Amino acid sequence: MYEIEGSYTQRCCAVLDKNRRRVAEIKQKEAVGGVGFGVDVFRLIVQPEIDAALAMTLVILLDQMFGSSRRLST
């Protein structure tokens, strides 16, 4: 069982395991040299306690539910 805490639309959320340990994290990518990135550019940080493919699957599902492409199509 996993729980997602935070805001995917702001690209600032964490995946917690059943013991509430942070096993994956989504963060906005930091700007480099004054050039900013859009919300669709982010970092996925995965801990060894969770399979990277499962973490990416959760990101895809979150994007289908709350992503910027969904906002554009409505």
RASULDA-V26565 format. One record per backbone hydrogen bond with DSSP energy under -1.0 kcal/mol. NH is the residue of the N-H (numbers start at 0). CO is the residue of the C=O. If there is no record, write none. Layout:
((NH	CO) (NH	CO))
This chain:
((2	15) (4	13) (6	11) (10	7) (11	6) (12	25) (13	4) (14	23) (15	2) (16	20) (19	16) (22	14) (23	14) (24	44) (25	12) (26	42) (28	40) (31	34) (34	31) (40	37) (42	26) (44	24) (46	22) (49	46) (54	50) (55	51) (56	52) (57	53) (58	54) (59	55) (60	56) (61	57) (62	58) (63	59) (64	60) (65	61) (66	62) (70	66) (71	67) (72	68))
